[in-house]
Amino acid sequence: MSNSVPELLNPNLKAMPSDYLYHLDINVANTNDTSDIQQRFGDVKVVCMGGTGSRMRALAVYLSEVLGLPDSSDPEDLCARGHRYAMYKVGPVLCCSHGVGSSTFSVVLHELLKLVKYAGCQDPIFLRIGTCGGLGVPPGTVVVTKDAFNGLLRNEHEIAILGQRVVRPAKFSEEVIKDIMAYGVEAKDSFQTVSGNTMGTDCFYEGQGRTDGAICEYSDEDKMTFLKKCHSLGILNIEMEASMFASVTQKVGVKAGDVCVTIINRLNGDQVTITMDQKHEFEKRPFLVVGRYIKKLLLH
């Protein structure tokens, strides 16, 4: 561990007298004196993110039990007044929702990165926990992402900045991946946890080659050719956040990992057929893996 506070790549932040993290409803009133923010969030070691507020609330409750913290059966939503995201603090862990897709995720990710910077957090690790479509693996499999591919099947994230196309690499921390696989997985688990590549797309239907959206201008054979090409690149799951998440955290030098459970095998179809009870059980599986990893991490 380097014991360092993240150095963000924006020189303008140093000249700002205050900074309102609008979507989190957190006001850094004085950027030259962040003692209040440091008192509230300075002990944060891990930032967990997932799509929905309810899932992050459930994760917060679960982690309070795993880490042996005081009863947190009814955690406080620290962002409730903002009406956009939900965030819960459980000891040295933040659990924050990010919505669906890279657009909503990037908003809160930028603000969370600034939050840990202002709070002086030492070597924070960012983790995404979610659900996804599997590719060649059975529903219920937990996938720990290595390289993130975009919808063009490139190991990168593409963004338009000032009217220009900017492309950045999208890799997750090898150290985090290794430790999650080492400490988060147990032989007694009733499910499989694997490490593989992930495709993060900008669209749930056409972008992921589904044939059940409002528009479909390709054949089922075209879809299968595309999905098999994905699989040949070591892609084991498909979602809508990995490439952006990997590229932003890699750019600023913050260690990050993506841990998702599959709820469908896309090589067998497009419609989710598991029951809601199965879905809820599957959603707990990344909790188990990440919970063990975080517990081990905090013991060091």
Secondary structure as UniProt FT lines:
FT   HELIX           11..15
FT   STRAND          19..21
FT   HELIX           22..24
FT   STRAND          26..28
FT   TURN            31..32
FT   HELIX           35..41
FT   TURN            42..43
FT   STRAND          46..50
FT   HELIX           53..66
FT   TURN            67..68
FT   TURN            78..79
FT   HELIX           80..82
FT   STRAND          87..90
FT   TURN            91..92
FT   STRAND          93..97
FT   HELIX           101..118
FT   TURN            119..120
FT   STRAND          125..134
FT   TURN            139..140
FT   STRAND          142..149
FT   TURN            151..152
FT   STRAND          156..161
FT   TURN            162..163
FT   STRAND          164..169
FT   HELIX           174..183
FT   TURN            187..188
FT   STRAND          193..200
FT   HELIX           206..208
FT   HELIX           220..232
FT   TURN            233..234
FT   STRAND          235..239
FT   HELIX           242..252
FT   STRAND          256..265
FT   HELIX           266..268
FT   HELIX           276..299
//
